Amino acid sequence: VMQQYLSFINLAEKSICVFNPYFVPTFSILEAFKIAALSGVEVTLLLPKKTDSKIATYSMYSYFESLLQAGVQIYLRDDFSHSKVIFIDDEIASVGSTNFDCRSFEHNYELNVILFDDHITAEIKEEFDERKNKANHINLEKFKKRSVKQKTLERLCRFLSPLL
């Protein structure tokens, strides 16, 4: 699935939208998102403000600053949904059980379905936009001002992230 996601990200010409409960990307996924955003592709991540694991939450936050600097738009939801969707250019969608983390990519037996249907993708996009409009948009300058304690916990948890 990681190869599928990388191929989707690299093929995107207009937009990439991700709706996922866990975001602890591998180096290649992280760089692909940043390259896409720096290339003018609109990259939007819709993630939970808190996950069911403090380590996963702090680790997730550790990736935000570099993504925001590259132009990725990040929105945090108050709810915790297990929906796992990525769609590209409003044309192709992947829906399934895969999180954006090492365990899903390398250890778990995940399954996704790839949809090449404009109508279904439009419905998914509509749901995505509704949830995004209710979420909190992260501002880079404000995000940089988080506490030393927060940044330290993020770095520590990022170090532990391969174990998640």
Salt bridges, closest charged atoms under 4 A:
GLU31 OE2 - LYS34 NZ 3.03
GLU65 OE1 - ARG146 NH1 3.30
ASP78 OD1 - LYS49 NZ 2.86
ASP79 OD1 - ARG77 NE 3.08
ASP79 OD2 - ARG131 NH1 3.69
GLU127 OE2 - ARG131 NE 2.68
ASP129 OD1 - LYS125 NZ 2.94
GLU154 OE1 - ARG146 NH2 2.85
